[in-house]
Amino acid sequence: MEKRISEGYKNWEIVRPGRLVDDPFTGKYHVLNQLTKGMNIGKISRADVAHFLVAQAENFTMPNQYVSLTW
């Protein structure tokens, strides 16, 4: 699926959050774009993931990247 997206669209971004938890929004998360096979991403709240996704929808700053989110 990721290959089809990255090859089929001019501008794309694939977001891979860590383990989703129901903790409250913190705004203190890390955005990693240097992913390696087998890396441990950790956890992140659903609210923080939503914050990042809305921010990217409003201001697309990471085109054509695979991005991971973690605390």
mmCIF file of the N, C-alpha and C atoms, coordinates in Angstrom:
data_MODEL
# 
_entry.id   MODEL 
# 
loop_
_atom_site.group_PDB 
_atom_site.id 
_atom_site.type_symbol 
_atom_site.label_atom_id 
_atom_site.label_alt_id 
_atom_site.label_comp_id 
_atom_site.label_asym_id 
_atom_site.label_entity_id 
_atom_site.label_seq_id 
_atom_site.pdbx_PDB_ins_code 
_atom_site.Cartn_x 
_atom_site.Cartn_y 
_atom_site.Cartn_z 
_atom_site.occupancy 
_atom_site.B_iso_or_equiv 
_atom_site.pdbx_formal_charge 
_atom_site.auth_seq_id 
_atom_site.auth_comp_id 
_atom_site.auth_asym_id 
_atom_site.auth_atom_id 
_atom_site.pdbx_PDB_model_num 
ATOM 1   N N  . MET A 1 1  ? 0.811  -1.166 0.000  1.00 0.00 ? 1  MET A N  1 
ATOM 2   C CA . MET A 1 1  ? 0.000  0.000  0.000  1.00 0.00 ? 1  MET A CA 1 
ATOM 3   C C  . MET A 1 1  ? 0.875  1.258  0.000  1.00 0.00 ? 1  MET A C  1 
ATOM 4   N N  . GLU A 1 2  ? 1.901  1.287  0.841  1.00 0.00 ? 2  GLU A N  1 
ATOM 5   C CA . GLU A 1 2  ? 2.767  2.463  0.910  1.00 0.00 ? 2  GLU A CA 1 
ATOM 6   C C  . GLU A 1 2  ? 3.478  2.695  -0.418 1.00 0.00 ? 2  GLU A C  1 
ATOM 7   N N  . LYS A 1 3  ? 3.874  1.644  -1.064 1.00 0.00 ? 3  LYS A N  1 
ATOM 8   C CA . LYS A 1 3  ? 4.536  1.776  -2.367 1.00 0.00 ? 3  LYS A CA 1 
ATOM 9   C C  . LYS A 1 3  ? 3.588  2.393  -3.387 1.00 0.00 ? 3  LYS A C  1 
ATOM 10  N N  . ARG A 1 4  ? 2.333  1.972  -3.380 1.00 0.00 ? 4  ARG A N  1 
ATOM 11  C CA . ARG A 1 4  ? 1.359  2.526  -4.321 1.00 0.00 ? 4  ARG A CA 1 
ATOM 12  C C  . ARG A 1 4  ? 1.138  4.014  -4.070 1.00 0.00 ? 4  ARG A C  1 
ATOM 13  N N  . ILE A 1 5  ? 1.090  4.398  -2.808 1.00 0.00 ? 5  ILE A N  1 
ATOM 14  C CA . ILE A 1 5  ? 0.898  5.812  -2.467 1.00 0.00 ? 5  ILE A CA 1 
ATOM 15  C C  . ILE A 1 5  ? 2.114  6.627  -2.900 1.00 0.00 ? 5  ILE A C  1 
ATOM 16  N N  . SER A 1 6  ? 3.306  6.162  -2.520 1.00 0.00 ? 6  SER A N  1 
ATOM 17  C CA . SER A 1 6  ? 4.517  6.935  -2.815 1.00 0.00 ? 6  SER A CA 1 
ATOM 18  C C  . SER A 1 6  ? 4.818  7.018  -4.309 1.00 0.00 ? 6  SER A C  1 
ATOM 19  N N  . GLU A 1 7  ? 4.422  6.023  -5.065 1.00 0.00 ? 7  GLU A N  1 
ATOM 20  C CA . GLU A 1 7  ? 4.667  6.046  -6.508 1.00 0.00 ? 7  GLU A CA 1 
ATOM 21  C C  . GLU A 1 7  ? 3.511  6.651  -7.300 1.00 0.00 ? 7  GLU A C  1 
ATOM 22  N N  . GLY A 1 8  ? 2.324  6.715  -6.698 1.00 0.00 ? 8  GLY A N  1 
ATOM 23  C CA . GLY A 1 8  ? 1.143  7.125  -7.446 1.00 0.00 ? 8  GLY A CA 1 
ATOM 24  C C  . GLY A 1 8  ? 0.700  8.562  -7.234 1.00 0.00 ? 8  GLY A C  1 
ATOM 25  N N  . TYR A 1 9  ? 1.308  9.261  -6.281 1.00 0.00 ? 9  TYR A N  1 
ATOM 26  C CA . TYR A 1 9  ? 0.898  10.624 -5.995 1.00 0.00 ? 9  TYR A CA 1 
ATOM 27  C C  . TYR A 1 9  ? 2.101  11.554 -5.973 1.00 0.00 ? 9  TYR A C  1 
ATOM 28  N N  . LYS A 1 10 ? 1.883  12.776 -6.404 1.00 0.00 ? 10 LYS A N  1 
ATOM 29  C CA . LYS A 1 10 ? 2.957  13.756 -6.440 1.00 0.00 ? 10 LYS A CA 1 
ATOM 30  C C  . LYS A 1 10 ? 3.396  14.156 -5.028 1.00 0.00 ? 10 LYS A C  1 
ATOM 31  N N  . ASN A 1 11 ? 2.446  14.455 -4.159 1.00 0.00 ? 11 ASN A N  1 
ATOM 32  C CA . ASN A 1 11 ? 2.732  14.839 -2.775 1.00 0.00 ? 11 ASN A CA 1 
ATOM 33  C C  . ASN A 1 11 ? 2.027  13.879 -1.826 1.00 0.00 ? 11 ASN A C  1 
ATOM 34  N N  . TRP A 1 12 ? 2.776  13.278 -0.955 1.00 0.00 ? 12 TRP A N  1 
ATOM 35  C CA . TRP A 1 12 ? 2.238  12.320 -0.008 1.00 0.00 ? 12 TRP A CA 1 
ATOM 36  C C  . TRP A 1 12 ? 3.026  12.401 1.288  1.00 0.00 ? 12 TRP A C  1 
ATOM 37  N N  . GLU A 1 13 ? 2.448  11.840 2.333  1.00 0.00 ? 13 GLU A N  1 
ATOM 38  C CA . GLU A 1 13 ? 3.130  11.698 3.623  1.00 0.00 ? 13 GLU A CA 1 
ATOM 39  C C  . GLU A 1 13 ? 2.502  10.503 4.323  1.00 0.00 ? 13 GLU A C  1 
ATOM 40  N N  . ILE A 1 14 ? 3.322  9.596  4.773  1.00 0.00 ? 14 ILE A N  1 
ATOM 41  C CA . ILE A 1 14 ? 2.836  8.427  5.509  1.00 0.00 ? 14 ILE A CA 1 
ATOM 42  C C  . ILE A 1 14 ? 3.249  8.596  6.960  1.00 0.00 ? 14 ILE A C  1 
ATOM 43  N N  . VAL A 1 15 ? 2.258  8.578  7.856  1.00 0.00 ? 15 VAL A N  1 
ATOM 44  C CA . VAL A 1 15 ? 2.495  8.790  9.280  1.00 0.00 ? 15 VAL A CA 1 
ATOM 45  C C  . VAL A 1 15 ? 2.322  7.470  10.006 1.00 0.00 ? 15 VAL A C  1 
ATOM 46  N N  . ARG A 1 16 ? 3.349  7.109  10.770 1.00 0.00 ? 16 ARG A N  1 
ATOM 47  C CA . ARG A 1 16 ? 3.323  5.873  11.559 1.00 0.00 ? 16 ARG A CA 1 
ATOM 48  C C  . ARG A 1 16 ? 3.446  6.245  13.032 1.00 0.00 ? 16 ARG A C  1 
ATOM 49  N N  . PRO A 1 17 ? 2.326  6.313  13.720 1.00 0.00 ? 17 PRO A N  1 
ATOM 50  C CA . PRO A 1 17 ? 2.420  6.619  15.149 1.00 0.00 ? 17 PRO A CA 1 
ATOM 51  C C  . PRO A 1 17 ? 2.924  5.408  15.915 1.00 0.00 ? 17 PRO A C  1 
ATOM 52  N N  . GLY A 1 18 ? 3.434  5.679  17.105 1.00 0.00 ? 18 GLY A N  1 
ATOM 53  C CA . GLY A 1 18 ? 3.807  4.588  17.997 1.00 0.00 ? 18 GLY A CA 1 
ATOM 54  C C  . GLY A 1 18 ? 2.546  3.925  18.536 1.00 0.00 ? 18 GLY A C  1 
ATOM 55  N N  . ARG A 1 19 ? 2.696  3.195  19.612 1.00 0.00 ? 19 ARG A N  1 
ATOM 56  C CA . ARG A 1 19 ? 1.543  2.526  20.235 1.00 0.00 ? 19 ARG A CA 1 
ATOM 57  C C  . ARG A 1 19 ? 0.575  3.592  20.733 1.00 0.00 ? 19 ARG A C  1 
ATOM 58  N N  . LEU A 1 20 ? -0.674 3.525  20.263 1.00 0.00 ? 20 LEU A N  1 
ATOM 59  C CA . LEU A 1 20 ? -1.669 4.527  20.623 1.00 0.00 ? 20 LEU A CA 1 
ATOM 60  C C  . LEU A 1 20 ? -2.207 4.290  22.023 1.00 0.00 ? 20 LEU A C  1 
ATOM 61  N N  . VAL A 1 21 ? -2.253 5.365  22.808 1.00 0.00 ? 21 VAL A N  1 
ATOM 62  C CA . VAL A 1 21 ? -2.791 5.298  24.171 1.00 0.00 ? 21 VAL A CA 1 
ATOM 63  C C  . VAL A 1 21 ? -3.838 6.397  24.331 1.00 0.00 ? 21 VAL A C  1 
ATOM 64  N N  . ASP A 1 22 ? -4.685 6.260  25.352 1.00 0.00 ? 22 ASP A N  1 
ATOM 65  C CA . ASP A 1 22 ? -5.773 7.203  25.598 1.00 0.00 ? 22 ASP A CA 1 
ATOM 66  C C  . ASP A 1 22 ? -5.385 8.333  26.540 1.00 0.00 ? 22 ASP A C  1 
ATOM 67  N N  . ASP A 1 23 ? -4.119 8.643  26.650 1.00 0.00 ? 23 ASP A N  1 
ATOM 68  C CA . ASP A 1 23 ? -3.675 9.746  27.507 1.00 0.00 ? 23 ASP A CA 1 
ATOM 69  C C  . ASP A 1 23 ? -4.109 11.078 26.896 1.00 0.00 ? 23 ASP A C  1 
ATOM 70  N N  . PRO A 1 24 ? -4.137 12.151 27.702 1.00 0.00 ? 24 PRO A N  1 
ATOM 71  C CA . PRO A 1 24 ? -4.542 13.457 27.180 1.00 0.00 ? 24 PRO A CA 1 
ATOM 72  C C  . PRO A 1 24 ? -3.493 14.071 26.251 1.00 0.00 ? 24 PRO A C  1 
ATOM 73  N N  . PHE A 1 25 ? -3.907 15.107 25.539 1.00 0.00 ? 25 PHE A N  1 
ATOM 74  C CA . PHE A 1 25 ? -3.032 15.848 24.650 1.00 0.00 ? 25 PHE A CA 1 
ATOM 75  C C  . PHE A 1 25 ? -1.904 16.501 25.442 1.00 0.00 ? 25 PHE A C  1 
ATOM 76  N N  . THR A 1 26 ? -0.673 16.397 24.913 1.00 0.00 ? 26 THR A N  1 
ATOM 77  C CA . THR A 1 26 ? 0.480  17.034 25.559 1.00 0.00 ? 26 THR A CA 1 
ATOM 78  C C  . THR A 1 26 ? 1.136  18.074 24.668 1.00 0.00 ? 26 THR A C  1 
ATOM 79  N N  . GLY A 1 27 ? 1.103  17.849 23.358 1.00 0.00 ? 27 GLY A N  1 
ATOM 80  C CA . GLY A 1 27 ? 1.814  18.729 22.439 1.00 0.00 ? 27 GLY A CA 1 
ATOM 81  C C  . GLY A 1 27 ? 3.317  18.543 22.493 1.00 0.00 ? 27 GLY A C  1 
ATOM 82  N N  . LYS A 1 28 ? 3.777  17.581 23.276 1.00 0.00 ? 28 LYS A N  1 
ATOM 83  C CA . LYS A 1 28 ? 5.211  17.322 23.457 1.00 0.00 ? 28 LYS A CA 1 
ATOM 84  C C  . LYS A 1 28 ? 5.563  15.967 22.853 1.00 0.00 ? 28 LYS A C  1 
ATOM 85  N N  . TYR A 1 29 ? 5.533  15.893 21.560 1.00 0.00 ? 29 TYR A N  1 
ATOM 86  C CA . TYR A 1 29 ? 5.858  14.643 20.885 1.00 0.00 ? 29 TYR A CA 1 
ATOM 87  C C  . TYR A 1 29 ? 7.000  14.880 19.907 1.00 0.00 ? 29 TYR A C  1 
ATOM 88  N N  . HIS A 1 30 ? 7.612  13.788 19.513 1.00 0.00 ? 30 HIS A N  1 
ATOM 89  C CA . HIS A 1 30 ? 8.743  13.860 18.592 1.00 0.00 ? 30 HIS A CA 1 
ATOM 90  C C  . HIS A 1 30 ? 8.300  13.366 17.217 1.00 0.00 ? 30 HIS A C  1 
ATOM 91  N N  . VAL A 1 31 ? 8.734  14.058 16.196 1.00 0.00 ? 31 VAL A N  1 
ATOM 92  C CA . VAL A 1 31 ? 8.476  13.677 14.812 1.00 0.00 ? 31 VAL A CA 1 
ATOM 93  C C  . VAL A 1 31 ? 9.786  13.163 14.249 1.00 0.00 ? 31 VAL A C  1 
ATOM 94  N N  . LEU A 1 32 ? 9.803  11.905 13.888 1.00 0.00 ? 32 LEU A N  1 
ATOM 95  C CA . LEU A 1 32 ? 11.015 11.269 13.359 1.00 0.00 ? 32 LEU A CA 1 
ATOM 96  C C  . LEU A 1 32 ? 10.815 10.956 11.881 1.00 0.00 ? 32 LEU A C  1 
ATOM 97  N N  . ASN A 1 33 ? 11.754 11.333 11.059 1.00 0.00 ? 33 ASN A N  1 
ATOM 98  C CA . ASN A 1 33 ? 11.647 10.982 9.641  1.00 0.00 ? 33 ASN A CA 1 
ATOM 99  C C  . ASN A 1 33 ? 12.820 10.134 9.168  1.00 0.00 ? 33 ASN A C  1 
ATOM 100 N N  . GLN A 1 34 ? 13.625 9.671  10.081 1.00 0.00 ? 34 GLN A N  1 
ATOM 101 C CA . GLN A 1 34 ? 14.717 8.755  9.758  1.00 0.00 ? 34 GLN A CA 1 
ATOM 102 C C  . GLN A 1 34 ? 14.373 7.397  10.370 1.00 0.00 ? 34 GLN A C  1 
ATOM 103 N N  . LEU A 1 35 ? 13.528 6.648  9.698  1.00 0.00 ? 35 LEU A N  1 
ATOM 104 C CA . LEU A 1 35 ? 13.068 5.374  10.220 1.00 0.00 ? 35 LEU A CA 1 
ATOM 105 C C  . LEU A 1 35 ? 13.990 4.242  9.789  1.00 0.00 ? 35 LEU A C  1 
ATOM 106 N N  . THR A 1 36 ? 14.191 3.301  10.695 1.00 0.00 ? 36 THR A N  1 
ATOM 107 C CA . THR A 1 36 ? 14.985 2.122  10.382 1.00 0.00 ? 36 THR A CA 1 
ATOM 108 C C  . THR A 1 36 ? 14.191 0.879  10.750 1.00 0.00 ? 36 THR A C  1 
ATOM 109 N N  . LYS A 1 37 ? 14.443 -0.191 10.049 1.00 0.00 ? 37 LYS A N  1 
ATOM 110 C CA . LYS A 1 37 ? 13.738 -1.440 10.288 1.00 0.00 ? 37 LYS A CA 1 
ATOM 111 C C  . LYS A 1 37 ? 13.994 -1.921 11.718 1.00 0.00 ? 37 LYS A C  1 
ATOM 112 N N  . GLY A 1 38 ? 12.921 -2.256 12.420 1.00 0.00 ? 38 GLY A N  1 
ATOM 113 C CA . GLY A 1 38 ? 13.028 -2.800 13.768 1.00 0.00 ? 38 GLY A CA 1 
ATOM 114 C C  . GLY A 1 38 ? 13.168 -1.762 14.860 1.00 0.00 ? 38 GLY A C  1 
ATOM 115 N N  . MET A 1 39 ? 13.121 -0.470 14.533 1.00 0.00 ? 39 MET A N  1 
ATOM 116 C CA . MET A 1 39 ? 13.275 0.542  15.577 1.00 0.00 ? 39 MET A CA 1 
ATOM 117 C C  . MET A 1 39 ? 12.069 0.537  16.505 1.00 0.00 ? 39 MET A C  1 
ATOM 118 N N  . ASN A 1 40 ? 12.307 0.849  17.769 1.00 0.00 ? 40 ASN A N  1 
ATOM 119 C CA . ASN A 1 40 ? 11.251 0.915  18.768 1.00 0.00 ? 40 ASN A CA 1 
ATOM 120 C C  . ASN A 1 40 ? 10.729 2.342  18.819 1.00 0.00 ? 40 ASN A C  1 
ATOM 121 N N  . ILE A 1 41 ? 9.487  2.540  18.421 1.00 0.00 ? 41 ILE A N  1 
ATOM 122 C CA . ILE A 1 41 ? 8.933  3.879  18.331 1.00 0.00 ? 41 ILE A CA 1 
ATOM 123 C C  . ILE A 1 41 ? 8.357  4.354  19.661 1.00 0.00 ? 41 ILE A C  1 
ATOM 124 N N  . GLY A 1 42 ? 7.831  3.486  20.476 1.00 0.00 ? 42 GLY A N  1 
ATOM 125 C CA . GLY A 1 42 ? 7.273  3.899  21.758 1.00 0.00 ? 42 GLY A CA 1 
ATOM 126 C C  . GLY A 1 42 ? 5.788  4.158  21.666 1.00 0.00 ? 42 GLY A C  1 
ATOM 127 N N  . LYS A 1 43 ? 5.274  5.004  22.562 1.00 0.00 ? 43 LYS A N  1 
ATOM 128 C CA . LYS A 1 43 ? 3.835  5.252  22.607 1.00 0.00 ? 43 LYS A CA 1 
ATOM 129 C C  . LYS A 1 43 ? 3.544  6.725  22.370 1.00 0.00 ? 43 LYS A C  1 
ATOM 130 N N  . ILE A 1 44 ? 2.276  7.012  22.069 1.00 0.00 ? 44 ILE A N  1 
ATOM 131 C CA . ILE A 1 44 ? 1.825  8.386  21.859 1.00 0.00 ? 44 ILE A CA 1 
ATOM 132 C C  . ILE A 1 44 ? 0.308  8.424  22.037 1.00 0.00 ? 44 ILE A C  1 
ATOM 133 N N  . SER A 1 45 ? -0.187 9.540  22.536 1.00 0.00 ? 45 SER A N  1 
ATOM 134 C CA . SER A 1 45 ? -1.631 9.657  22.733 1.00 0.00 ? 45 SER A CA 1 
ATOM 135 C C  . SER A 1 45 ? -2.332 9.894  21.400 1.00 0.00 ? 45 SER A C  1 
ATOM 136 N N  . ARG A 1 46 ? -3.556 9.420  21.325 1.00 0.00 ? 46 ARG A N  1 
ATOM 137 C CA . ARG A 1 46 ? -4.364 9.642  20.131 1.00 0.00 ? 46 ARG A CA 1 
ATOM 138 C C  . ARG A 1 46 ? -4.553 11.137 19.887 1.00 0.00 ? 46 ARG A C  1 
ATOM 139 N N  . ALA A 1 47 ? -4.673 11.903 20.958 1.00 0.00 ? 47 ALA A N  1 
ATOM 140 C CA . ALA A 1 47 ? -4.856 13.351 20.836 1.00 0.00 ? 47 ALA A CA 1 
ATOM 141 C C  . ALA A 1 47 ? -3.631 14.014 20.214 1.00 0.00 ? 47 ALA A C  1 
ATOM 142 N N  . ASP A 1 48 ? -2.436 13.561 20.564 1.00 0.00 ? 48 ASP A N  1 
ATOM 143 C CA . ASP A 1 48 ? -1.222 14.121 19.968 1.00 0.00 ? 48 ASP A CA 1 
ATOM 144 C C  . ASP A 1 48 ? -1.116 13.745 18.489 1.00 0.00 ? 48 ASP A C  1 
ATOM 145 N N  . VAL A 1 49 ? -1.512 12.530 18.146 1.00 0.00 ? 49 VAL A N  1 
ATOM 146 C CA . VAL A 1 49 ? -1.507 12.126 16.736 1.00 0.00 ? 49 VAL A CA 1 
ATOM 147 C C  . VAL A 1 49 ? -2.490 12.991 15.950 1.00 0.00 ? 49 VAL A C  1 
ATOM 148 N N  . ALA A 1 50 ? -3.680 13.189 16.500 1.00 0.00 ? 50 ALA A N  1 
ATOM 149 C CA . ALA A 1 50 ? -4.681 14.024 15.835 1.00 0.00 ? 50 ALA A CA 1 
ATOM 150 C C  . ALA A 1 50 ? -4.153 15.443 15.636 1.00 0.00 ? 50 ALA A C  1 
ATOM 151 N N  . HIS A 1 51 ? -3.476 15.973 16.641 1.00 0.00 ? 51 HIS A N  1 
ATOM 152 C CA . HIS A 1 51 ? -2.894 17.316 16.544 1.00 0.00 ? 51 HIS A CA 1 
ATOM 153 C C  . HIS A 1 51 ? -1.918 17.396 15.377 1.00 0.00 ? 51 HIS A C  1 
ATOM 154 N N  . PHE A 1 52 ? -1.032 16.423 15.263 1.00 0.00 ? 52 PHE A N  1 
ATOM 155 C CA . PHE A 1 52 ? -0.056 16.415 14.177 1.00 0.00 ? 52 PHE A CA 1 
ATOM 156 C C  . PHE A 1 52 ? -0.745 16.311 12.822 1.00 0.00 ? 52 PHE A C  1 
ATOM 157 N N  . LEU A 1 53 ? -1.728 15.420 12.698 1.00 0.00 ? 53 LEU A N  1 
ATOM 158 C CA . LEU A 1 53 ? -2.410 15.234 11.421 1.00 0.00 ? 53 LEU A CA 1 
ATOM 159 C C  . LEU A 1 53 ? -3.141 16.504 10.975 1.00 0.00 ? 53 LEU A C  1 
ATOM 160 N N  . VAL A 1 54 ? -3.813 17.169 11.906 1.00 0.00 ? 54 VAL A N  1 
ATOM 161 C CA . VAL A 1 54 ? -4.507 18.414 11.556 1.00 0.00 ? 54 VAL A CA 1 
ATOM 162 C C  . VAL A 1 54 ? -3.489 19.485 11.164 1.00 0.00 ? 54 VAL A C  1 
ATOM 163 N N  . ALA A 1 55 ? -2.395 19.586 11.917 1.00 0.00 ? 55 ALA A N  1 
ATOM 164 C CA . ALA A 1 55 ? -1.357 20.574 11.592 1.00 0.00 ? 55 ALA A CA 1 
ATOM 165 C C  . ALA A 1 55 ? -0.787 20.330 10.198 1.00 0.00 ? 55 ALA A C  1 
ATOM 166 N N  . GLN A 1 56 ? -0.584 19.073 9.829  1.00 0.00 ? 56 GLN A N  1 
ATOM 167 C CA . GLN A 1 56 ? -0.062 18.763 8.499  1.00 0.00 ? 56 GLN A CA 1 
ATOM 168 C C  . GLN A 1 56 ? -1.095 19.029 7.412  1.00 0.00 ? 56 GLN A C  1 
ATOM 169 N N  . ALA A 1 57 ? -2.359 18.805 7.724  1.00 0.00 ? 57 ALA A N  1 
ATOM 170 C CA . ALA A 1 57 ? -3.409 19.097 6.746  1.00 0.00 ? 57 ALA A CA 1 
ATOM 171 C C  . ALA A 1 57 ? -3.495 20.598 6.475  1.00 0.00 ? 57 ALA A C  1 
ATOM 172 N N  . GLU A 1 58 ? -3.250 21.394 7.502  1.00 0.00 ? 58 GLU A N  1 
ATOM 173 C CA . GLU A 1 58 ? -3.319 22.844 7.363  1.00 0.00 ? 58 GLU A CA 1 
ATOM 174 C C  . GLU A 1 58 ? -2.032 23.444 6.787  1.00 0.00 ? 58 GLU A C  1 
ATOM 175 N N  . ASN A 1 59 ? -0.894 22.816 7.066  1.00 0.00 ? 59 ASN A N  1 
ATOM 176 C CA . ASN A 1 59 ? 0.399  23.330 6.614  1.00 0.00 ? 59 ASN A CA 1 
ATOM 177 C C  . ASN A 1 59 ? 1.323  22.143 6.346  1.00 0.00 ? 59 ASN A C  1 
ATOM 178 N N  . PHE A 1 60 ? 1.293  21.656 5.135  1.00 0.00 ? 60 PHE A N  1 
ATOM 179 C CA . PHE A 1 60 ? 2.001  20.439 4.718  1.00 0.00 ? 60 PHE A CA 1 
ATOM 180 C C  . PHE A 1 60 ? 3.502  20.703 4.668  1.00 0.00 ? 60 PHE A C  1 
ATOM 181 N N  . THR A 1 61 ? 4.216  20.311 5.729  1.00 0.00 ? 61 THR A N  1 
ATOM 182 C CA . THR A 1 61 ? 5.641  20.617 5.835  1.00 0.00 ? 61 THR A CA 1 
ATOM 183 C C  . THR A 1 61 ? 6.562  19.420 5.605  1.00 0.00 ? 61 THR A C  1 
ATOM 184 N N  . MET A 1 62 ? 6.010  18.234 5.473  1.00 0.00 ? 62 MET A N  1 
ATOM 185 C CA . MET A 1 62 ? 6.860  17.050 5.330  1.00 0.00 ? 62 MET A CA 1 
ATOM 186 C C  . MET A 1 62 ? 6.447  16.215 4.115  1.00 0.00 ? 62 MET A C  1 
ATOM 187 N N  . PRO A 1 63 ? 6.463  16.807 2.926  1.00 0.00 ? 63 PRO A N  1 
ATOM 188 C CA . PRO A 1 63 ? 6.033  16.060 1.746  1.00 0.00 ? 63 PRO A CA 1 
ATOM 189 C C  . PRO A 1 63 ? 6.982  14.914 1.407  1.00 0.00 ? 63 PRO A C  1 
ATOM 190 N N  . ASN A 1 64 ? 6.379  13.853 0.922  1.00 0.00 ? 64 ASN A N  1 
ATOM 191 C CA . ASN A 1 64 ? 7.107  12.688 0.413  1.00 0.00 ? 64 ASN A CA 1 
ATOM 192 C C  . ASN A 1 64 ? 8.027  12.071 1.457  1.00 0.00 ? 64 ASN A C  1 
ATOM 193 N N  . GLN A 1 65 ? 7.521  11.952 2.671  1.00 0.00 ? 65 GLN A N  1 
ATOM 194 C CA . GLN A 1 65 ? 8.305  11.365 3.759  1.00 0.00 ? 65 GLN A CA 1 
ATOM 195 C C  . GLN A 1 65 ? 7.488  10.341 4.533  1.00 0.00 ? 65 GLN A C  1 
ATOM 196 N N  . TYR A 1 66 ? 8.201  9.399  5.099  1.00 0.00 ? 66 TYR A N  1 
ATOM 197 C CA . TYR A 1 66 ? 7.633  8.467  6.067  1.00 0.00 ? 66 TYR A CA 1 
ATOM 198 C C  . TYR A 1 66 ? 7.951  9.034  7.432  1.00 0.00 ? 66 TYR A C  1 
ATOM 199 N N  . VAL A 1 67 ? 6.933  9.295  8.235  1.00 0.00 ? 67 VAL A N  1 
ATOM 200 C CA . VAL A 1 67 ? 7.106  9.988  9.506  1.00 0.00 ? 67 VAL A CA 1 
ATOM 201 C C  . VAL A 1 67 ? 6.591  9.114  10.637 1.00 0.00 ? 67 VAL A C  1 
ATOM 202 N N  . SER A 1 68 ? 7.318  9.120  11.740 1.00 0.00 ? 68 SER A N  1 
ATOM 203 C CA . SER A 1 68 ? 6.881  8.412  12.934 1.00 0.00 ? 68 SER A CA 1 
ATOM 204 C C  . SER A 1 68 ? 6.674  9.422  14.053 1.00 0.00 ? 68 SER A C  1 
ATOM 205 N N  . LEU A 1 69 ? 5.703  9.159  14.909 1.00 0.00 ? 69 LEU A N  1 
ATOM 206 C CA . LEU A 1 69 ? 5.405  10.025 16.048 1.00 0.00 ? 69 LEU A CA 1 
ATOM 207 C C  . LEU A 1 69 ? 5.584  9.246  17.352 1.00 0.00 ? 69 LEU A C  1 
ATOM 208 N N  . THR A 1 70 ? 6.228  9.861  18.320 1.00 0.00 ? 70 THR A N  1 
ATOM 209 C CA . THR A 1 70 ? 6.413  9.232  19.617 1.00 0.00 ? 70 THR A CA 1 
ATOM 210 C C  . THR A 1 70 ? 6.614  10.309 20.666 1.00 0.00 ? 70 THR A C  1 
ATOM 211 N N  . TRP A 1 71 ? 6.474  9.962  21.930 1.00 0.00 ? 71 TRP A N  1 
ATOM 212 C CA . TRP A 1 71 ? 6.734  10.900 23.025 1.00 0.00 ? 71 TRP A CA 1 
ATOM 213 C C  . TRP A 1 71 ? 8.197  10.957 23.311 1.00 0.00 ? 71 TRP A C  1 
# 
